[in-house]
Amino acid sequence: MVYKLGRHALRFLLPTSCLLCRRATRHGLCLCPGCIGDLPVPLITCNICALPLGSPGTCGRCLARHPDYDGIQAALLYQPPVSQLVQRLKYSHRIHVAHLFASLLLPLLTSREDVPDVLVPVPLHSGRMRRRGFNQAWEITRRLSRLCGIPADPKLLTRSRSTPAQTGLSASQRQRNLRDAFCVNGETVKLHIAVIDDVMTTGSTLQAIAGTLKRSGATRVTGLVVARAVKQL
């Protein structure tokens, strides 16, 4: 009986069928190899903000004003079925999707010459954390840390005030919304910090975080996001 219960729990924790096509999966991932291969991957992107471009280089926005972060890498484009997977993680508590996302971020991290000193998730305000029950960025970050061996710190950065949801806001509204929203709670001097998030839209969140971290002494702040939205507001 105990054996059967344990086996049932293992099947629940480690999905055996693909979330998209129901075929068998491998390595505890929630998608089969075929569906993983069909996910939309950005090909040519801005070398600073990861916005998809028609040719290599820097987008006009980053040329006009270099952001406080030193570069963003995105594993996927935020379009179906990636958007559905993100929603399942955040709102349906499909935590095993975080393992898939961490696995997709791993090659971006291990291919870098400038390896970060620490991985930090984009934090949730404590009130939203209580309502949701978990921080999807931390679920991705801690799994990525285990895969790559780089330490992760969920407490280095906190959200010091609650802000309205970013969805539906313009880029300028997002910037105002996030002003003084983050607080550093540890040593950052001369560190290269990689900030992990699920989706990047305008980059306002990473911009606010990078500015906060650099004012506290960080020398380099880069971002790793699961999905990059193609349309900027």
N, C-alpha and C positions, 0 to 999 in steps of 0.2 A: 504493500500500500504506500509506504513512504517513497519507494522507488518510483511508483507511478506518479505520485504528486510531484516529485522532483523533476521527472521528465516533462510533465505538463508545464511546470514553471519555466523550465529551460526553453520550451517551444514558445512560450509567451514572451520571454525576454529576448530570445534570438530568433527573429522571424525566419521561417523556412520557405515562404512563398512571397513572390514579388508583389509589392503594393500596387503596381500598375498593370501587370499582365497575368499574375498568379503563377508564373513558372517558378521552378525551384531556384533558390538563391544560394550564394556561397559566402563563406567567411563571416557569417552573422550579419550580412548586409540586408537591407530591406528591399533592394532592387536586384533583379537578375543581371548578369553581364550584358545581355542585349539591350535592356532598358537603360543601363548606365551608359553604354556606348551611344545611345540616341539622345542623351541630354544635351541641351544647347550650350556649347562652349564658346566663349569669346575668342575671336581669332586675332584681329588687329585692334589694339586699344590705346588710349592715351597713356603715355608712360608715367603719368602722375596720378590721375584719378580713375583710370581703368574704364573710361567711357569708350564704347565701341566707336572706331573711326574707320574711314575708308582707306587710309594709308598710314604707315607708321609715323609717329611723332607725338606732339603735344596738342591738346585741344585748345580752342580759342580762349575758353574761360580760364584755363590754367596759365596760358601765356599772358593774359591780361593781369592776372593776380595769382601768384603762386600760393597754394594753400599752406597751412601750417604743417600738415602731414607731409612726409617725404616720399610717399608713393603708396598706391593701393594695388593689390592683386585680387582678382575675382576668379573663382573656379568655374562659375556658370553665368548664364544670362537669366534674368528674372522674367521668365515667361513660362507658359505651360510646357511640361508638367512640373517644372521647378517650383512655380508659385504654389501649386497644390501641395507639394511636399513640405514647403515652408509652413503653410497654414496647418497642415496635420501636426507638425512638431509643436507649433505655438499654441494652437487652440484645441487640438484633439489629444494632446499628451502622448503622441507617438514618439517617445523619447528615443527609440532605436533609430529614428531618422537622423539624430545627431551623430551617430556613429558613421553613417554614410557620408554626411557632410564633412566630418573630420577626415575621413579617408580621402575625400576629394580635395581637401585643402593641403593634405600632406605633401604631395609633389611640388606644390608652389613654394612651400616652406623649405623643403630639403634641397631645392634647386638654387636657392639664394646663396650668394657669396657673403653677404652681410647677415649672418645668423643673429636673430634677436636674443637679447639676454633673458627676456621674460615675456610670457603671453598673458594678456589681460582681456577679459571679456567686457563688452559694452555693458555697463551696469543698469539694472532696473531700480527705480525708486522702491523703497521698502513697502509702500502701500500697494503698488502694482505687483510686487513680488508676492505679497500675501494673497492677493486675489488670484493670481495665476498659479502660484504654488512652485514655480521654478523659473529660472532665467535661461532661455534657450541659448543665448550666447555663451553662458558658462557651461552648459551641457556639451556644446561643441568644443569649447576651449579645453576642458579637462580631458576629453577623449583625444584631442589633437596632441596635448602635452604627453599623454601616455605613449602615443605612437612615435613622437619625434624625440622625446627625452628632454625637451626644453621646459623649465619650470613654469607653472601657471600660478597667478595670484589673483583670486577673486575679490580680495579686499583692498588692493592697492588703489583702486579707483571706485568711488561711490557716487551715487546720484544724490546731491545735497538738497534738491527740491523737486517736488512733483511737477511735471509739465504736461500740458495737453498732448494727446496723441499727434504724431507728426503727419499721419495720413491726411491727404487733402490740402496740406499747407504748401504755399509757394516756398522757393528757396530762401527768400528774405524773411518770410514769416517763421520758417524753421530756425534760422539763425537767431532771431529775437527770442524765440521760444526756449532755446538752449543756453542763452546767456547766463553765465555763472551757475550752470546746473550741475557741474561736476566738481568733485573734491578729491585731492590726492592724500592718501593716508600712510605713505611709506616712503622709502628711499628711492629716488629716481635719478639722482645726479649721475651724469655720464652714461646712462643706460640707453640701449636701443630697445624700445618697447614695441611689441606688435599687438595691435588691438584687433580683437576678433568680433565679427558680427555676422548675422545671417543675411541681411539684405542692405545694400547701399542704394539710395535713390539720388539725392542731391549731394550727399557728402557732408551735410551740415553737422551731423552727430560726430563724425570722425574729425571734422574741423574743430569743433568745440573741445573735444577730448585732447586732440593734439596740442592746441594752444595751452590748455591747462597743464598738460604734462611737461611741455617745454618751459613754461614759466616756473615749474618746480625743479628744473634742472636736467630733464631728459635731453640727450643730444640728438636722438633720432626716434621718430615715431612713424611706423608704417602700419598699414591696415591689411588684414586678410578677411575677405568677405566671401560667403558662399555664393551669393548671386548679386549681379550688378544690373540695376534697372536701365533699360536702354533710353527711355525718355526722361529728360531732365525738365523740372518745372521752372 
